[in-house]
Amino acid sequence: MAILSHHHNKYPLRSLQHVPTCHHQRRSHTRVTCSVTTTSTKPSSNPDQLIVEPGLDRLVSTPPPLVTPTSSPLLNDPSLQSTWSHRAWVATGCTTVMISLAKSMVAAANSHIWLEPMLAGYIGYILADLGSGVYHWGIDNYGDASTPIFGSQIEAFQGHHKWPWTITRRQFANNLHSLARVITFTVLPLDILCHDPTVQGLVGVCSGCIMFSQQFHAWAHGTKSKLPPPVVALQDAGVLVSRSQHGAHHRPPYNNNYCIVSGIWNEILDKHKVFEALEMVLFFKLGVRPRSWSEPNSDWIEETETHSQVTVH
């Protein structure tokens, strides 16, 4: 689910080649032969292998093009630095989450009910991981920079595939401020209106994990020797998404291991091909192809950092 920030205005963007569309020829019975199967994690290396035989009575859309900056960011680039606005949003988001957790604990102490809030908190932790995977899958595969609301994040995630190491250079508040803003607006009303310890336990843990998922993501790109020992211990224990598990997401076919909180859902979702099934549903219902059905262009394949990118000028 940090990525290159949406502050990419200084980098010119270019659209990659569209996958050719398939046009209908005449109206009759429809027969669609698709290279996507449930027996392979990557349908084909050829994006043109979607065969639409005569009789298709609607056009099939192409997958959204990949859009990445044409020049790689430097360590001292302003887009990687935290601003006071970023810090303010992170402080507000953390305060909102802490209020939710505090209300849960106080209400639990007053009512002498502890088991339900604790179980609710654990469920919130599990749901946060699942939510991070669904969201990550969606913006990796659909939409582009012009998509309303999510466009900047879609663009940022595409850049992240090109330069994943950049997330380790991004300052803390810069990395978390977008999610902190969302958490503030969604959780604060619940803090004011809800006093149930179980609900607040679920909301507090779930929202906190979602807000910090980008930091868990950054740690998953870190080098073991440079990470704090407690973080490494949590990764090895499976509490936080591990470096090896998330590393698989950045290798071909780029269509697995989407969850970035604990990664507990990754094996389940990938084994049962849940996202592939969702892609097929969206394709046959809406005619929309995901990016994962096409061979990734070279602009989406990881580029390692160079000396000029790790040196402060």
C-alpha positions as CSV (number, residue, x, y, z in Angstrom):
1,M,0.0,0.0,0.0
2,A,4.9,5.5,0.1
3,I,6.0,5.8,-2.2
4,L,6.9,8.5,-4.5
5,S,5.0,11.5,-3.3
6,H,2.4,13.1,-5.6
7,H,4.6,16.1,-5.7
8,H,6.0,15.1,-9.1
9,N,5.4,18.4,-10.8
10,K,9.1,18.9,-11.5
11,Y,9.3,15.7,-13.4
12,P,7.9,15.6,-16.9
13,L,5.5,12.7,-17.5
14,R,5.1,10.6,-20.5
15,S,2.5,7.9,-21.2
16,L,3.7,4.5,-22.3
17,Q,2.4,2.6,-25.3
18,H,-1.2,1.6,-25.0
19,V,-2.1,-2.0,-25.5
20,P,-4.0,-2.3,-28.8
21,T,-7.8,-2.3,-28.6
22,C,-9.9,-5.0,-30.2
23,H,-12.7,-3.8,-32.4
24,H,-15.9,-5.6,-33.1
25,Q,-16.8,-6.7,-36.6
26,R,-20.4,-7.7,-36.6
27,R,-23.2,-8.5,-34.2
28,S,-23.8,-12.1,-33.5
29,H,-23.0,-14.6,-30.8
30,T,-20.1,-13.4,-28.7
31,R,-17.1,-15.5,-28.1
32,V,-14.1,-14.2,-26.1
33,T,-10.9,-16.1,-25.8
34,C,-8.7,-14.6,-23.1
35,S,-5.2,-15.6,-22.3
36,V,-5.9,-15.1,-18.6
37,T,-6.3,-18.4,-16.8
38,T,-6.5,-19.4,-13.1
39,T,-3.5,-21.7,-13.5
40,S,-0.9,-19.0,-14.0
41,T,0.0,-15.9,-12.0
42,K,0.8,-14.1,-15.2
43,P,-1.5,-14.6,-18.2
44,S,0.9,-13.9,-21.0
45,S,4.0,-12.0,-21.9
46,N,2.2,-10.6,-25.0
47,P,-0.4,-7.9,-24.3
48,D,-2.0,-8.6,-27.7
49,Q,-3.0,-12.1,-26.8
50,L,-6.5,-11.1,-25.9
51,I,-8.4,-12.6,-28.9
52,V,-11.8,-11.3,-29.6
53,E,-13.5,-13.2,-32.4
54,P,-16.1,-11.8,-34.7
55,G,-19.3,-11.2,-32.9
56,L,-18.1,-9.2,-30.0
57,D,-20.8,-6.6,-29.5
58,R,-18.9,-4.1,-27.4
59,L,-15.4,-2.7,-27.4
60,V,-12.9,-3.9,-24.9
61,S,-10.9,-1.2,-23.2
62,T,-7.1,-1.3,-22.9
63,P,-5.4,-1.4,-19.5
64,P,-4.4,2.0,-18.1
65,P,-1.0,3.0,-19.3
66,L,1.9,3.2,-16.9
67,V,3.0,6.7,-16.1
68,T,6.3,7.4,-14.5
69,P,8.6,10.3,-14.1
70,T,11.3,10.5,-16.7
71,S,14.1,11.4,-14.3
72,S,14.8,9.8,-11.0
73,P,14.6,11.8,-7.7
74,L,17.7,12.8,-5.7
75,L,18.1,12.3,-2.0
76,N,17.9,16.0,-1.4
77,D,14.8,16.5,-3.6
78,P,12.1,18.6,-1.9
79,S,9.5,16.0,-2.7
80,L,11.1,13.6,-0.1
81,Q,11.3,16.2,2.7
82,S,8.7,16.8,5.4
83,T,7.0,20.1,5.6
84,W,5.3,21.7,8.6
85,S,1.9,20.9,7.0
86,H,2.9,17.2,6.8
87,R,4.0,17.2,10.4
88,A,0.7,18.8,11.5
89,W,-1.4,16.3,9.7
90,V,0.6,13.4,11.1
91,A,0.2,14.8,14.6
92,T,-3.5,15.3,14.1
93,G,-3.9,11.8,12.8
94,C,-1.9,10.3,15.7
95,T,-4.0,12.3,18.2
96,T,-7.2,11.0,16.6
97,V,-6.1,7.4,16.8
98,M,-4.9,7.9,20.4
99,I,-8.3,9.4,21.4
100,S,-10.0,6.3,20.0
101,L,-7.8,3.9,21.9
102,A,-8.0,5.9,25.1
103,K,-11.8,6.0,25.0
104,S,-11.8,2.2,24.4
105,M,-9.6,1.5,27.4
106,V,-11.4,3.9,29.7
107,A,-14.8,2.6,28.7
108,A,-13.5,-1.0,29.1
109,A,-12.2,-0.2,32.6
110,N,-15.5,1.4,33.7
111,S,-17.6,-1.5,32.4
112,H,-15.0,-4.2,33.4
113,I,-15.2,-5.6,29.8
114,W,-11.7,-6.3,28.4
115,L,-12.0,-9.4,26.2
116,E,-14.3,-7.9,23.6
117,P,-12.3,-4.7,23.0
118,M,-9.1,-6.7,22.7
119,L,-10.6,-9.1,20.2
120,A,-12.0,-6.1,18.3
121,G,-8.5,-4.6,18.2
122,Y,-7.1,-7.8,16.8
123,I,-9.8,-7.9,14.1
124,G,-9.0,-4.3,13.3
125,Y,-5.4,-5.3,12.8
126,I,-6.4,-8.1,10.4
127,L,-8.8,-5.9,8.5
128,A,-6.2,-3.2,8.1
129,D,-3.9,-5.7,6.3
130,L,-6.6,-6.9,4.0
131,G,-7.7,-3.3,3.3
132,S,-4.1,-2.3,2.4
133,G,-3.9,-5.2,-0.1
134,V,-7.2,-4.4,-1.8
135,Y,-6.3,-0.7,-2.1
136,H,-2.8,-1.5,-3.3
137,W,-4.1,-3.9,-5.9
138,G,-6.6,-1.3,-7.2
139,I,-4.3,1.6,-7.7
140,D,-1.5,-0.7,-9.1
141,N,-3.9,-2.0,-11.8
142,Y,-6.5,0.6,-12.6
143,G,-6.7,4.3,-13.4
144,D,-4.0,6.8,-14.2
145,A,-2.8,10.3,-13.1
146,S,-6.0,11.9,-14.4
147,T,-8.3,9.6,-12.2
148,P,-10.3,11.8,-9.8
149,I,-9.3,11.7,-6.1
150,F,-6.8,8.8,-6.5
151,G,-4.8,10.0,-9.5
152,S,-1.8,11.4,-7.6
153,Q,-1.5,8.1,-5.6
154,I,-1.8,6.0,-8.7
155,E,0.9,8.0,-10.4
156,A,3.0,7.7,-7.2
157,F,2.7,4.0,-7.0
158,Q,3.8,3.6,-10.6
159,G,6.9,5.6,-9.8
160,H,7.5,3.5,-6.7
161,H,7.8,0.4,-8.9
162,K,10.5,2.2,-10.9
163,W,12.4,3.5,-7.9
164,P,11.3,1.5,-4.8
165,W,14.4,2.5,-2.8
166,T,13.1,6.1,-2.7
167,I,10.7,5.2,0.0
168,T,13.6,4.6,2.4
169,R,14.8,8.1,1.7
170,R,11.5,9.8,2.3
171,Q,11.1,11.6,5.6
172,F,8.6,10.2,8.2
173,A,5.8,12.9,8.0
174,N,6.2,13.2,4.2
175,N,5.5,9.5,4.0
176,L,2.5,9.4,6.2
177,H,0.7,12.7,5.9
178,S,-1.8,11.7,3.2
179,L,-3.1,8.8,5.2
180,A,-3.1,10.8,8.4
181,R,-5.3,13.4,6.7
182,V,-7.8,10.6,5.7
183,I,-7.8,9.1,9.2
184,T,-8.4,12.4,10.8
185,F,-11.5,13.1,8.8
186,T,-13.0,9.6,9.1
187,V,-12.1,8.7,12.7
188,L,-12.6,12.0,14.5
189,P,-16.4,11.9,14.0
190,L,-16.5,8.4,15.5
191,D,-14.4,9.7,18.5
192,I,-17.0,12.3,19.2
193,L,-20.1,10.2,18.6
194,C,-19.2,6.7,19.7
195,H,-18.5,5.6,23.3
196,D,-18.6,1.8,22.9
197,P,-15.2,0.3,24.0
198,T,-15.5,-2.6,21.4
199,V,-16.1,-0.3,18.5
200,Q,-13.4,2.1,19.6
201,G,-11.0,-0.7,20.0
202,L,-11.6,-1.9,16.4
203,V,-11.5,1.6,15.0
204,G,-8.4,2.7,16.9
205,V,-6.2,-0.3,16.0
206,C,-7.5,-0.5,12.4
207,S,-7.0,3.2,11.7
208,G,-3.6,3.3,13.4
209,C,-2.4,0.3,11.3
210,I,-3.7,1.9,8.1
211,M,-2.1,5.3,8.8
212,F,1.3,3.6,9.6
213,S,1.1,1.1,6.8
214,Q,3.3,3.4,4.7
215,Q,6.0,3.2,7.4
216,F,5.7,-0.6,7.5
217,H,6.0,-0.5,3.8
218,A,9.2,1.7,4.0
219,W,10.7,-0.7,6.5
220,A,10.0,-3.6,4.2
221,H,12.3,-1.9,1.7
222,G,15.0,-1.3,4.3
223,T,18.2,-3.1,4.8
224,K,18.2,-5.4,7.8
225,S,21.5,-3.9,9.2
226,K,20.0,-0.4,9.0
227,L,16.6,-1.1,10.6
228,P,16.0,-0.8,14.3
229,P,16.3,-4.3,16.0
230,P,12.7,-4.2,17.3
231,V,11.4,-3.6,13.7
232,V,13.5,-6.6,12.4
233,A,12.1,-8.7,15.2
234,L,8.5,-7.8,14.4
235,Q,9.1,-8.5,10.7
236,D,10.6,-11.9,11.5
237,A,7.7,-12.7,13.8
238,G,5.2,-11.8,11.0
239,V,3.7,-8.9,13.0
240,L,4.9,-6.5,10.3
241,V,5.2,-7.3,6.6
242,S,8.6,-8.8,6.0
243,R,11.3,-7.6,3.6
244,S,11.4,-10.9,1.6
245,Q,7.6,-11.1,1.3
246,H,7.2,-7.6,0.0
247,G,10.3,-8.0,-2.2
248,A,8.3,-10.6,-4.2
249,H,5.8,-7.8,-5.1
250,H,8.6,-5.9,-6.9
251,R,9.6,-8.9,-9.1
252,P,7.8,-10.2,-12.2
253,P,4.9,-10.8,-12.6
254,Y,4.2,-7.9,-10.2
255,N,0.7,-9.2,-9.4
256,N,1.0,-10.7,-5.9
257,N,1.9,-9.8,-2.2
258,Y,-0.1,-6.6,-2.2
259,C,-0.8,-6.4,1.5
260,I,1.7,-4.1,3.4
261,V,0.6,-4.1,7.1
262,S,1.4,-7.6,8.3
263,G,1.2,-9.5,5.0
264,I,-0.9,-12.2,6.7
265,W,-3.4,-12.1,3.9
266,N,-0.9,-12.4,1.0
267,E,-0.6,-16.1,0.9
268,I,-4.3,-16.6,1.2
269,L,-5.2,-14.1,-1.5
270,D,-2.5,-15.3,-3.9
271,K,-3.1,-19.0,-3.3
272,H,-6.8,-18.7,-4.1
273,K,-6.2,-16.2,-6.9
274,V,-8.7,-13.7,-5.4
275,F,-7.4,-10.7,-7.2
276,E,-7.3,-12.6,-10.5
277,A,-10.9,-13.5,-10.0
278,L,-11.8,-9.9,-9.3
279,E,-9.9,-8.8,-12.4
280,M,-11.9,-11.3,-14.5
281,V,-15.2,-10.0,-13.0
282,L,-14.3,-6.4,-13.8
283,F,-13.2,-7.4,-17.3
284,F,-16.4,-9.3,-18.3
285,K,-18.7,-6.8,-16.5
286,L,-17.0,-3.5,-17.5
287,G,-14.5,-4.5,-20.2
288,V,-11.6,-3.0,-18.2
289,R,-8.3,-4.8,-18.3
290,P,-5.8,-4.5,-15.4
291,R,-2.2,-3.6,-15.9
292,S,-1.1,-7.0,-14.5
293,W,-2.4,-8.7,-17.7
294,S,0.3,-7.0,-19.8
295,E,4.0,-7.5,-19.8
296,P,5.4,-4.7,-17.6
297,N,7.2,-2.1,-19.7
298,S,10.8,-1.3,-18.9
299,D,9.7,1.9,-17.3
300,W,8.1,-0.1,-14.5
301,I,11.0,-2.4,-13.8
302,E,13.2,-1.4,-10.9
303,E,16.1,0.9,-11.4
304,T,18.8,0.8,-8.8
305,E,20.0,3.9,-7.2
306,T,23.2,5.5,-8.5
307,H,25.9,7.4,-6.6
308,S,24.4,10.8,-7.6
309,Q,21.1,9.8,-6.1
310,V,22.5,9.0,-2.7
311,T,24.8,12.0,-2.4
312,V,23.5,15.2,-0.9
313,H,24.6,18.1,-3.2
